[in-house]
Amino acid sequence: MDNCKDVKNSYGKLLGYEVENNIVNIEFEEEKVYIKIVNSYIINFFVPSFRKERNSKAVENLKDKNCDFEVEFINGGIQISTEQLQLKVYDCFKVDIYDKEGTRLCADYRGDSKPFNRRYGDYMLAEAEGHAINNQEEYKLYISKNMEEEMYFYGLGEKTGHLNKKGYHYVNWNTDNAKPHGETFDRLYKSIPFLIGLSKGNAFGIFFDNHFETYFDMGRDNSEYYYFAAADGNLDYYFIYGPSVKKVVEGYTIITGNMPLPALWTLGYQQCRWSYDNETRLMEIANSLREKGIPCDTLYLDIDYMDGYRVFTWNKERFENPEAMIKTLNNMGFKVVTIIDPGVKVDKGYKIYDEGLENGYFATDNQGIVYRNEVWPGDSVYPDFLSPKVRKWWGENQKIMIDAGVSGIWNDMNEPASFNGPLPDDVMFNNDGILVTHKEVHNIYGHMMAKGTYEGLKKATGKRPFIVTRACYAGTQKYSTAWTGDNQSTWEHLRMSIPMLMNLGLSGMAFCGTDVGGFGHDCSAELLSRWVQVGTFTPLFRNHSAMGTRDQEPWAFDEITEEINRKYIKLRYKLLPYLYDMMWRCSKNGEPIIRPLLFNYQNDKKTYEINDEFLCGENILVAPVVEQGAKARMLYLPEGNSWIDYWTKEEYEGGQYIIKETPVDVCPIYVKGGSIIPTGEDQNYIGEKKTNKLNIEVYLSKENTETRYHHYTDDGESFRYQAGEFNHYKIKITNLDEKVEIKFKVIDKGYKEKYENVEFIIYNLRDKDLSVNGEVVETINEKAVISNPNK
């Protein structure tokens, strides 16, 4: 069974092995293979066939956890056993992986590659838009796995299509394609080569850490196997065992890093357009938001604020005094975020160009001549972000924007995009003294730009940086949030955005969002109303639209649409304490904020392929309307607990489909029975109203339940929480036949601003007695207040 049929990777017979610390070095006839036991459920496979040095930009400061494992010879190979896994390695580097009970999780495919036939006529073939015709024989690396029974696939970042990726084929090659994105697109702006497999209740992940163009095929070519492959580079992949999807995602973020805790203001509503291209228009938008009582924390400036699209400059005709303007906006409660592209205008006398040219900071062709292409400024050169010196220089230049009062940076066009054809494969970059080609580093260009920007902003401000990026790679979550790029104002793109965001969250990129309302094309009143209902529950909540399209601000249509926008944006601000708690949890264990139902309900198979519902954190289920004119929709409530309609407080048993009427101002929202939801006060922007009271909504179910919740507060902007300046509250609610008991406890109280009062709003109390910390408390209109909760 172990004949070497795969001609793409020739390893030959297994000759022997030796163990060195937590690495099993295996010698084959043709190659040496290194298997690292990262911990009992994460295994790294590494073959340095391209370069001896690892060149990972995703994996930084990974600490291996010492664990016991055994290695022994078995018939035809060797077996490596940890507390949770059994790996069987055979000739030709064929690997089968089992759990400790002996259930096969992931096994290399032994048969021949047999992609289905494609039949063509006698004419020249051309690639379809956004969909390449691939030839497996061109892959330098190729690993195929048996398709197990009832398999489902998730992850891979922002790819188009359904939540379950079975039957799809994708290419990881960061691509700026201006055509409207459809399900046939096999590549977009981001490359996150991380796949989650789920079969018979067992989940595992495969992270293929290869920066070259990579490929994932989940049974499109042949239903007997799935595979991942690369155009070149080392074989370097991690197997991450669950058995829960939740555990797989946690393991992936252990490898690539967790999203850091964001600044609180970044969770507010954000308003953007290409372009608010002068001070008068920007102030008109700001004043309208405040006058109309629509909360907003952030305004964006697109490329037209710059002087001839020169990065780190201002057009003084359009923005005569940006420092004074931003100070005025800050006093109104607005933060300003400015776009910064990587393309530097070729222009002698322009400081950024001159400095970069003098110091050799730009990418070159294979003859050492600075490479030029065309982007917004015209002739442009590209900073070599692979070089630490260049990243430091680029990071220091962020201070130009910070000194003007800017609060965040928006990295766009960083695939890198180019107008005069793509960058050639042999454009050269300096990776810590090793010359590498664009072919190798294309997919990490935006990642390294984000890293340089993050480090520069952190040094300049001492605060938590806010960066939004279009292009990224695995691990970019350590430095930046992301949006899904130039979508369209169509119902198709609203529908598609939900599985895109859910898979981004499963792929570590938890702080993500879309252009609410759509970027290209003209939005309609109904579409904006439905899209803002989704945006309310996505981590990055930004309305953005393109030049030449109709106005898309909340008031741009009619009074009904404006009121719907106001209603849901206010709901977003009400839920900010809950969202911040979910961000805190994510920063610790990688749990995404927007997540598929299967993340929490893996035992319920009916959740595996739901594309148009999602969970916001642990406790809130959102089933938005994504069809034009829909006055009702069917939705599924997962089994295992009851669900309470947010609007009516009616309770439903889980494990059933229900019909919900959906007039245009109603988005179906359900809260898990027994949930604890901290909420905030009405405010126009975060920090407008200082309060020493915590509101907690409690959604009791008919069944007896016991619920625990952890609430977190800090100053919302600095890194002092890392030194213990935060408050951590533990809330426990026990719902019994005749009474409800609440226990409220302060676990950590290192942050100076503490609550003086806690108000519980109890839904479905049903005349039961209520006690808080052992004392009976009277409820008035479902509300109960406790004073001095910090004892």
Residue pairs with C-beta under 8 A, 6 or more apart in sequence:
1 110
2 76
2 77
2 90
2 91
2 92
2 94
2 110
3 91
3 92
3 110
4 10
4 11
4 12
4 91
4 92
5 110
5 111
5 112
6 92
6 113
6 142
6 144
8 136
8 137
8 139
8 140
8 141
8 142
8 229
9 92
9 93
9 141
9 142
9 143
9 235
10 30
10 31
10 92
11 28
11 29
11 30
11 31
11 33
11 91
11 92
11 93
12 28
12 29
12 30
12 31
12 91
12 92
13 28
13 29
13 91
13 92
14 26
14 27
14 28
14 77
14 78
14 89
14 90
14 91
14 93
15 27
15 28
15 29
16 26
16 27
17 24
17 25
17 26
17 27
17 71
17 78
18 24
18 25
19 25
19 71
22 36
22 37
22 38
22 64
22 66
22 67
22 69
23 34
23 35
23 36
23 37
24 34
24 35
24 36
24 37
24 71
24 78
24 80
25 32
25 33
25 34
26 32
26 33
26 34
26 35
26 78
26 89
26 93
27 33
28 91
28 92
28 93
31 47
31 49
31 93
32 47
32 48
33 45
33 46
33 47
33 89
33 93
34 44
34 45
34 46
34 47
34 48
35 43
35 44
35 45
35 46
35 80
35 87
35 89
36 43
36 44
36 46
36 64
37 43
37 64
37 67
37 69
37 80
37 82
38 44
38 62
38 64
38 65
38 238
38 255
39 64
39 65
39 67
39 82
40 65
40 67
40 69
40 82
40 83
40 84
40 85
41 82
41 84
41 85
41 240
41 241
41 242
41 247
41 251
42 238
42 239
42 240
42 241
42 251
42 254
42 255
43 80
43 82
43 85
43 87
43 97
43 238
43 239
44 236
44 237
44 238
44 239
45 95
45 235
45 236
45 237
45 238
45 239
46 54
46 234
46 235
46 236
47 93
47 234
47 235
47 236
48 54
48 234
49 141
49 234
49 235
50 140
50 232
50 233
50 234
51 233
51 234
53 434
54 234
54 236
55 211
55 233
55 234
55 431
55 434
55 436
55 440
56 209
56 236
57 211
57 444
57 447
57 448
57 473
57 475
58 209
58 255
58 256
58 257
58 447
58 473
58 474
58 475
59 209
59 255
59 256
59 475
60 257
60 475
60 478
61 257
62 254
62 255
67 82
67 83
68 82
68 83
69 80
69 81
69 82
70 79
70 80
70 81
71 78
71 79
71 80
71 81
72 78
72 79
72 81
73 79
74 88
76 90
76 91
77 88
77 89
77 90
77 91
78 88
78 89
79 86
79 87
79 88
79 89
80 86
80 87
80 89
81 87
83 100
84 99
84 100
84 241
85 97
85 98
85 99
85 100
85 105
85 241
86 97
86 98
86 99
86 100
86 102
87 95
87 96
87 97
87 98
88 95
88 96
88 97
88 98
89 95
90 96
94 108
94 110
95 107
95 108
96 104
96 106
96 107
96 108
97 104
97 105
97 106
97 107
97 204
97 239
97 241
98 104
98 105
99 105
99 202
99 241
99 243
103 200
103 202
104 148
105 148
105 199
105 202
105 204
105 241
106 145
106 146
106 148
106 197
106 204
106 206
106 239
107 145
107 146
108 143
108 144
108 145
108 146
109 144
109 145
109 146
109 224
109 225
109 227
111 224
111 225
113 136
113 142
113 144
113 221
113 222
113 227
114 221
114 222
114 224
115 136
115 221
115 222
116 221
116 222
118 133
125 133
127 133
128 184
129 177
129 179
129 184
129 185
130 175
130 177
130 179
130 181
130 182
130 184
130 185
130 186
130 187
131 184
131 185
131 186
132 171
132 186
132 187
134 169
134 171
134 215
136 142
136 221
136 229
138 231
139 215
139 229
139 230
139 231
140 230
140 231
140 232
140 233
141 210
141 229
141 230
141 232
141 233
141 235
142 227
142 229
143 227
143 228
143 229
143 235
143 237
144 225
144 226
144 227
145 225
145 226
145 227
146 224
146 225
147 219
147 223
147 224
147 225
147 226
148 197
148 199
148 200
149 199
149 200
150 199
150 200
151 166
151 197
151 198
151 199
151 219
151 226
152 164
152 166
152 197
152 198
152 199
152 608
152 609
153 164
153 165
153 166
153 168
153 195
153 196
153 197
153 198
153 218
153 226
154 163
154 164
154 165
154 195
154 196
154 198
154 245
154 503
154 506
154 596
154 598
155 165
155 192
155 194
155 195
155 196
155 205
155 503
155 506
155 507
156 165
156 170
156 172
156 192
156 193
156 194
156 195
156 216
156 503
156 507
157 190
157 191
157 192
157 194
157 472
157 503
157 504
157 507
157 509
158 188
158 189
158 190
158 192
158 482
158 484
158 485
158 500
158 501
158 503
158 504
158 509
158 512
159 165
159 168
159 170
159 186
159 188
159 500
159 503
160 181
160 182
160 183
160 184
160 185
160 188
160 496
160 500
161 168
161 183
161 496
161 499
162 183
162 499
162 609
162 611
163 499
163 502
163 503
163 596
163 609
163 610
163 611
164 608
164 609
165 195
165 216
165 218
165 503
166 218
166 219
167 218
167 219
167 220
168 217
168 218
168 220
169 186
169 215
169 216
169 217
169 218
169 220
169 221
170 186
170 187
170 215
170 216
170 217
171 186
171 187
171 213
171 214
171 215
172 187
172 191
172 192
172 193
172 213
172 214
172 215
172 216
172 443
173 187
173 191
173 213
173 442
173 443
174 187
174 188
174 189
174 190
174 191
174 415
174 442
174 443
174 445
174 446
174 471
174 473
175 187
175 188
175 189
175 415
176 189
176 413
176 415
176 417
176 470
176 485
177 185
177 187
177 188
178 486
180 488
180 490
180 493
180 520
180 521
181 188
181 485
181 487
181 488
181 493
181 496
182 492
183 496
188 484
188 485
189 415
189 446
189 470
189 471
189 472
189 484
189 485
190 470
190 471
190 472
190 473
190 482
190 504
190 509
191 214
191 443
191 472
191 473
191 474
192 472
192 473
192 474
192 504
192 507
192 508
192 509
193 207
193 208
193 209
193 210
193 214
193 216
193 228
193 474
194 205
194 206
194 207
194 208
194 252
194 474
194 507
194 508
195 205
195 206
195 207
195 208
195 216
195 218
195 228
196 203
196 204
196 205
196 245
196 248
196 249
196 506
197 203
197 204
197 205
197 206
197 226
198 245
198 598
198 602
198 608
201 243
201 602
201 603
202 242
202 243
203 242
203 243
203 244
203 245
203 247
203 248
203 602
204 239
204 240
204 241
204 242
204 243
204 248
205 238
205 239
205 240
205 242
205 248
205 249
205 251
205 252
206 228
206 237
206 238
206 239
206 240
207 237
207 238
207 240
207 252
207 255
207 256
207 474
208 214
208 216
208 228
208 230
208 236
208 237
209 236
209 237
209 238
209 474
210 230
210 233
210 234
210 235
210 236
210 237
211 233
211 440
211 441
211 442
211 443
211 444
211 473
212 230
212 231
212 232
212 233
212 439
212 440
212 443
213 230
213 231
213 439
213 442
213 443
214 228
214 229
214 230
214 231
214 443
215 227
215 228
215 229
215 230
216 226
216 227
216 228
217 226
217 227
217 228
217 229
218 226
219 225
219 226
221 227
228 237
231 439
232 439
232 440
233 440
238 252
238 255
240 248
240 251
240 252
240 255
241 247
241 248
241 251
242 248
244 602
245 506
245 598
245 599
245 602
246 591
246 599
246 600
246 602
249 506
249 508
249 590
249 591
249 592
249 599
250 589
250 590
250 591
252 507
252 508
252 590
253 259
253 477
253 508
253 589
253 590
254 590
256 474
256 475
256 477
256 478
256 508
257 475
257 477
257 478
257 508
258 477
258 478
258 586
258 587
258 588
258 589
258 590
259 477
259 478
259 508
259 509
259 510
259 511
259 583
259 586
259 587
259 590
260 464
260 478
260 587
261 464
261 583
261 584
261 587
261 714
261 721
262 464
262 466
262 481
262 511
262 583
263 463
263 464
263 466
263 716
263 717
264 576
264 580
264 686
264 687
264 716
264 717
265 297
265 298
265 335
265 407
265 685
265 686
265 687
265 716
265 717
266 297
266 298
266 408
266 466
266 481
266 540
267 539
267 541
267 576
267 579
267 580
267 583
267 686
268 295
268 296
268 297
268 298
268 541
268 572
268 573
268 576
268 685
268 686
269 294
269 295
269 296
269 297
269 298
269 541
269 542
269 543
269 569
269 572
269 573
270 296
270 297
270 298
270 299
270 300
270 337
270 540
270 541
270 542
270 543
271 285
271 289
271 296
271 298
271 299
271 300
271 542
271 543
271 553
272 299
272 300
272 302
272 515
272 542
272 543
272 544
272 545
273 300
273 302
273 544
273 545
273 552
273 553
274 302
274 303
274 304
274 519
274 544
274 545
274 546
274 547
275 301
275 302
275 303
275 304
275 305
275 547
276 282
276 285
276 299
276 300
276 301
276 302
277 302
277 304
277 305
277 318
278 318
278 319
279 318
279 319
279 320
279 325
282 299
282 301
282 325
282 329
283 325
283 328
283 329
285 299
285 553
286 299
286 329
286 332
286 334
288 553
288 555
289 295
289 296
289 684
290 332
290 333
290 684
292 554
292 555
292 562
292 566
293 566
293 684
294 554
294 555
294 562
294 565
294 566
294 569
295 569
295 570
295 572
295 573
295 683
295 684
295 685
296 334
296 569
296 684
296 685
297 333
297 334
297 335
297 685
297 686
298 334
298 335
298 336
298 337
298 407
298 408
298 542
299 329
299 334
299 335
299 336
299 337
300 336
300 337
300 338
300 339
300 410
300 542
300 544
301 336
301 337
301 338
301 339
302 339
303 309
303 339
303 341
303 376
303 412
304 315
304 318
305 314
305 315
305 318
305 319
305 322
305 338
305 339
306 313
306 314
306 315
307 313
307 314
307 315
307 316
308 315
308 345
308 347
308 377
309 341
309 345
309 375
309 376
309 377
309 378
310 344
310 345
310 347
310 350
310 352
310 377
311 340
311 341
311 343
311 344
311 345
311 352
312 340
312 351
312 352
312 397
312 400
312 401
314 322
314 404
319 325
322 404
322 405
323 403
323 404
323 405
326 336
326 404
326 405
326 406
327 405
329 335
329 336
330 336
330 405
333 684
333 685
333 687
333 688
334 685
335 407
335 408
336 405
336 406
336 407
336 408
337 406
337 407
337 408
337 409
337 410
337 466
337 468
338 401
338 406
338 408
338 409
338 410
339 409
339 410
339 411
339 412
340 401
340 409
340 410
340 411
340 412
340 453
341 375
341 376
341 411
341 412
341 413
341 414
342 382
342 383
342 385
342 411
342 413
342 414
342 416
342 445
342 449
343 373
343 375
343 376
343 377
343 380
343 381
343 382
343 413
343 416
343 418
344 352
344 353
344 356
344 362
344 377
344 380
344 381
344 382
344 383
345 353
345 377
345 378
345 379
345 380
346 353
346 372
346 377
346 378
346 379
346 380
346 381
347 353
347 377
348 354
352 397
353 381
355 361
355 393
356 362
356 381
356 383
356 390
356 393
357 370
357 381
359 389
359 393
361 383
361 384
361 387
361 389
361 390
361 393
362 370
362 371
362 381
362 382
362 383
362 384
363 370
363 371
363 381
363 382
363 383
363 384
363 423
363 427
363 428
363 429
363 438
364 370
364 371
364 427
364 428
365 371
365 424
365 426
365 427
365 428
366 426
366 427
366 428
368 428
370 381
371 381
371 382
371 423
371 424
371 427
372 379
372 380
372 381
373 380
373 382
373 418
373 419
373 420
373 421
373 423
374 380
374 418
374 419
374 420
375 413
375 417
375 418
375 419
376 413
382 416
382 423
382 427
383 390
383 394
383 449
384 390
384 429
384 430
385 391
385 394
385 445
385 448
385 449
385 451
385 452
386 429
386 430
386 431
386 432
386 436
386 441
386 444
386 448
387 429
387 430
387 431
387 432
388 432
390 452
391 448
391 451
391 452
391 455
392 452
392 455
392 456
394 449
394 452
394 453
394 456
395 452
395 453
395 454
395 455
395 456
395 457
395 459
396 456
396 459
396 460
397 456
398 409
398 453
398 456
398 457
398 460
399 456
399 460
401 409
402 457
402 460
402 461
407 466
408 457
408 465
408 466
408 467
408 468
409 453
409 457
409 465
409 466
409 467
409 468
410 467
410 468
411 446
411 449
411 450
411 453
411 467
411 468
411 469
411 470
411 471
411 480
412 470
413 470
414 445
414 446
414 449
414 450
414 469
414 470
414 471
415 442
415 445
415 446
415 470
415 471
416 423
416 442
416 445
416 446
416 471
423 438
423 442
424 438
425 437
425 438
425 439
426 437
426 438
426 439
427 437
427 438
428 435
428 436
428 437
428 438
429 435
429 436
429 437
429 438
429 441
430 436
431 441
441 448
443 473
444 473
445 471
446 469
446 470
446 471
446 472
446 473
446 476
447 471
447 472
447 473
447 475
447 476
447 479
449 469
450 467
450 469
450 472
450 476
450 479
450 480
451 478
451 479
453 465
453 467
453 479
453 480
454 465
454 467
454 478
454 479
454 480
457 463
457 465
457 466
457 467
458 464
458 465
462 718
462 719
463 717
463 718
463 719
464 717
464 718
464 719
465 479
466 481
467 479
467 480
467 481
468 480
468 481
468 482
468 483
468 540
469 476
469 480
469 481
469 482
470 482
470 483
470 485
472 480
472 482
472 509
474 507
474 508
475 508
476 482
476 509
477 508
477 509
477 510
477 511
481 511
481 512
481 513
481 539
481 540
482 504
482 509
482 511
482 512
482 540
483 512
483 513
483 514
483 515
483 540
483 542
483 544
484 497
484 500
484 501
484 504
484 512
484 513
484 514
484 515
486 515
486 519
486 520
486 546
487 493
487 497
487 514
487 515
487 518
487 519
487 520
488 518
488 519
488 520
488 521
489 517
489 518
489 519
489 520
489 521
489 522
489 523
489 524
489 527
489 545
489 549
489 552
490 518
490 521
490 527
491 527
491 626
491 627
491 628
493 518
494 518
494 527
494 530
494 531
494 534
494 626
495 611
495 612
495 626
495 627
497 514
497 534
498 534
498 611
498 612
498 614
498 624
498 626
499 596
499 611
500 514
501 512
501 513
501 514
501 538
501 594
501 614
502 592
502 594
502 595
502 596
502 614
504 510
504 512
504 592
505 512
505 592
505 593
505 594
505 595
506 592
506 595
506 596
506 599
508 590
510 539
510 586
510 590
510 591
510 592
510 593
511 539
511 540
511 583
511 593
512 538
512 539
512 540
512 594
513 535
513 538
513 539
513 540
513 541
513 542
514 535
514 538
515 542
515 543
515 544
515 545
516 528
516 531
516 532
516 534
516 535
516 541
516 542
516 543
516 544
517 523
517 527
517 528
517 531
517 532
517 543
517 544
517 545
517 552
518 527
518 531
518 545
518 552
519 544
519 545
519 546
520 546
520 549
521 549
522 549
522 550
523 531
523 545
523 549
523 550
523 552
524 557
525 557
525 558
525 560
525 561
526 628
526 629
526 664
527 628
528 552
528 554
528 557
528 561
528 565
529 561
529 564
529 565
529 664
529 665
530 624
530 625
530 626
530 664
530 667
532 543
532 554
532 564
532 565
532 568
532 569
533 564
533 568
533 624
533 625
533 667
534 622
534 624
534 667
535 541
535 542
535 543
535 568
535 572
536 568
536 569
536 571
536 572
536 575
536 667
537 572
537 594
537 614
537 616
537 620
537 622
538 593
538 594
539 579
539 583
539 593
539 594
541 572
543 552
543 553
543 554
545 551
545 552
550 556
554 561
554 562
554 565
554 566
554 569
555 561
555 562
555 565
560 664
560 665
563 665
564 664
564 665
567 665
568 667
570 682
572 579
573 680
573 682
573 683
573 686
574 679
574 680
574 682
575 620
575 677
575 679
575 680
576 680
576 686
577 678
577 679
577 680
577 694
577 695
577 711
578 617
578 619
578 620
578 677
578 678
578 679
579 593
579 616
579 617
580 712
580 713
580 716
581 617
581 678
581 710
581 711
581 712
582 591
582 593
582 616
582 617
582 618
583 593
584 712
585 591
585 617
585 618
585 710
586 592
586 593
591 599
591 618
592 599
593 616
593 617
594 614
594 615
594 616
595 614
595 615
595 617
596 607
596 610
596 614
596 615
597 604
597 607
597 610
597 613
597 614
597 615
597 621
597 636
597 638
598 604
598 607
598 608
598 610
599 615
600 615
600 618
600 638
601 607
601 638
601 639
601 640
603 639
603 640
604 638
604 639
604 640
604 655
606 636
606 638
606 639
606 655
607 636
607 638
610 636
612 623
612 624
612 626
613 621
613 622
613 623
613 624
613 635
613 636
614 621
614 622
615 621
615 622
616 622
618 672
618 675
619 671
619 672
619 675
619 676
619 677
620 646
620 669
620 670
620 671
620 672
620 675
620 677
621 637
621 638
621 643
621 669
621 670
621 671
621 672
622 667
622 668
622 669
623 633
623 635
623 660
623 667
623 668
623 669
623 670
624 667
624 668
625 633
625 662
625 667
625 668
627 633
630 662
631 661
631 662
631 663
632 659
632 660
632 661
632 662
633 659
633 660
633 662
633 668
634 657
634 658
634 659
634 660
635 657
635 658
635 660
635 668
636 656
636 657
637 643
637 652
637 653
637 654
637 655
637 656
637 657
637 658
637 670
638 654
638 655
639 654
639 655
640 654
640 655
641 654
641 672
641 673
641 674
641 701
641 703
641 705
642 651
642 652
642 653
642 654
642 672
642 673
642 701
642 702
642 703
643 651
643 652
643 653
643 654
643 670
643 671
643 672
643 673
644 650
644 651
644 652
644 670
644 671
644 672
644 673
644 675
644 699
644 701
644 763
644 764
645 651
645 652
645 660
645 668
645 669
645 670
646 669
646 670
646 671
647 666
647 669
649 699
649 763
649 764
651 673
651 701
651 702
651 764
652 658
652 670
660 666
660 668
662 668
671 677
671 699
672 699
673 699
673 700
673 701
673 702
673 703
673 705
674 699
674 700
674 701
674 705
674 706
674 707
674 733
674 735
675 698
675 699
675 707
675 709
676 696
676 697
676 698
676 707
676 709
676 731
676 733
677 696
677 697
677 698
677 699
678 694
678 695
678 696
678 697
678 709
678 711
679 695
679 696
679 697
680 691
680 695
681 689
681 691
681 695
682 689
683 689
686 716
687 716
692 753
692 754
692 755
692 756
692 757
693 755
693 756
693 757
693 758
693 759
694 711
694 755
694 757
694 758
694 759
694 789
695 758
695 759
695 761
696 731
696 758
696 759
696 760
696 761
697 760
697 761
697 763
698 733
698 742
698 760
698 761
698 762
698 763
699 763
699 764
700 733
700 735
700 740
700 762
700 763
700 764
700 765
700 766
701 735
701 764
702 764
703 735
704 735
704 736
704 737
705 733
705 734
705 735
706 732
706 733
706 734
706 735
707 732
707 733
707 735
708 730
708 731
708 732
709 730
709 731
709 732
709 733
710 728
710 729
710 730
710 731
710 747
711 728
711 729
711 730
711 731
712 726
712 727
712 728
712 729
713 726
713 727
713 729
713 751
713 753
714 720
714 721
714 725
714 726
714 727
714 751
715 721
715 725
715 751
715 753
718 725
721 751
724 748
724 750
725 750
725 751
725 752
726 748
726 750
726 751
727 746
727 748
727 749
727 750
727 751
727 754
728 746
728 747
728 748
728 749
729 744
729 745
729 746
729 747
729 789
730 743
730 744
730 745
730 746
730 747
731 742
731 743
731 744
731 745
732 742
732 743
732 745
733 740
733 741
733 742
733 743
734 740
734 741
734 743
736 768
738 768
738 769
739 768
739 769
739 770
739 771
740 762
740 765
740 768
740 769
740 770
740 771
741 771
742 760
742 770
742 771
742 772
742 773
743 772
743 773
744 758
744 772
744 773
744 786
744 789
746 789
746 790
746 791
749 790
754 790
755 789
755 790
756 787
756 788
756 789
757 785
757 786
757 787
757 789
758 785
758 786
758 789
759 783
759 784
759 785
760 772
760 783
760 784
760 785
760 786
761 782
761 783
762 770
762 779
762 782
762 783
762 784
763 782
765 779
765 782
769 776
770 776
770 777
770 778
770 779
770 784
771 777
772 784
772 786
773 786
777 784
777 785
777 786
778 784
